[in-house]
Amino acid sequence: MSQIVQLDVWHFALIYLLLLVVITVLRFTKINQTKSLLWGSARMTLQLTLSGLILTYIFQNPSPIFMALYLLAMISFAVYRVISINKRLNRRFRLIIAASIALSGLAVMAYFVAVVVGEHLGNPQYVIPISGMLMGNTMTGVSLGVKSLYKTIEDQADRIETLQNMGVRPEKLFLPFVRQAMETAILPTINTMVGIGIVSLPGMMTGQILSGTLPTTAILYQIAIMIAICTTVCLATFGSLYFGYRTLYNKRNQIEIGGAA
């Protein structure tokens, strides 16, 4: 197979011309998102450029400290995004979410790298990209799950109050909502698994093929990472919701939805 074609800066810059197509469509349809598009594109470019420079340095100077700091930053950002989207979370719920994302992501990453791939956990070339894919999908899944839980509780507030006055315990009230939120969180990942390979060629597989990896090898890696992503999303969402919902009521079974304590 031929080697990947290296993009120089000038040829790479041509990709930004495609944004003009998007801007034209947005203006034609009178959708006022041009500034958001430009800001998002600029932010994406800056973030990825900085990430590229940092990763290049880490790969050239492999150090457990550098790798641990990068993973910590990755996890912290994922947790921050989930919490920032769901501002009403109480302190204990936030800690549960942070622990669920960190523990599930690191555990599945360690299994993937050390057991499935057979690489040393001190190898940043495998640890960091795999962790990034796991954390990114987990961030989305947990955000969807928590948001769905709170939205359902708000929509069912009158019913919850009525059942609570009838003596129904909070765990029986919340568990159906938790299961529904869990399904909402994991469904996009399952749908991706169903359509992958037919509707789309995923990013990891495409990148490996472009870099010269045999398609058969790229396929094996893609199957493995999709199962790993599904597992991480499931575990993190389960931990966040099934332990988190218990923080929504006190020892006297009084429901406290707000973002206190």
Secondary structure as the mmCIF struct_conf table of DSSP 4:
data_model
#
loop_
_struct_conf.conf_type_id
_struct_conf.id
_struct_conf.beg_label_comp_id
_struct_conf.beg_label_asym_id
_struct_conf.beg_label_seq_id
_struct_conf.end_label_comp_id
_struct_conf.end_label_asym_id
_struct_conf.end_label_seq_id
HELX_LH_PP_P HELX_LH_PP_P1 SER A 2 ASP A 8
HELX_RH_AL_P HELX_RH_AL_P1 VAL A 9 ALA A 13
HELX_RH_3T_P HELX_RH_3T_P1 LEU A 14 LEU A 17
HELX_RH_AL_P HELX_RH_AL_P2 LEU A 18 PHE A 28
TURN_TY1_P TURN_TY1_P1 THR A 29 LYS A 30
HELX_RH_AL_P HELX_RH_AL_P3 THR A 34 GLN A 60
BEND BEND1 ASN A 61 ASN A 61
HELX_RH_AL_P HELX_RH_AL_P4 PRO A 64 ILE A 85
TURN_TY1_P TURN_TY1_P2 LYS A 87 ARG A 88
HELX_RH_AL_P HELX_RH_AL_P5 ARG A 91 ALA A 110
HELX_RH_PI_P HELX_RH_PI_P1 TYR A 111 VAL A 117
TURN_TY1_P TURN_TY1_P3 LEU A 121 GLY A 122
HELX_RH_AL_P HELX_RH_AL_P6 PRO A 124 ASP A 155
TURN_TY1_P TURN_TY1_P4 GLN A 156 GLN A 156
HELX_RH_AL_P HELX_RH_AL_P7 ALA A 157 ASN A 165
TURN_TY1_P TURN_TY1_P5 MET A 166 GLY A 167
HELX_RH_AL_P HELX_RH_AL_P8 PRO A 170 GLY A 195
STRN STRN1 ILE A 196 ILE A 196
TURN_TY1_P TURN_TY1_P6 GLY A 197 VAL A 199
STRN STRN2 SER A 200 SER A 200
HELX_RH_AL_P HELX_RH_AL_P9 GLY A 203 LEU A 210
TURN_TY1_P TURN_TY1_P7 SER A 211 GLY A 212
HELX_RH_AL_P HELX_RH_AL_P10 PRO A 215 GLY A 244
HELX_RH_3T_P HELX_RH_3T_P2 TYR A 245 LEU A 248
STRN STRN3 TYR A 249 TYR A 249
TURN_TY1_P TURN_TY1_P8 LYS A 251 ARG A 252
STRN STRN4 ILE A 255 ILE A 255
BEND BEND2 GLY A 258 GLY A 259
#
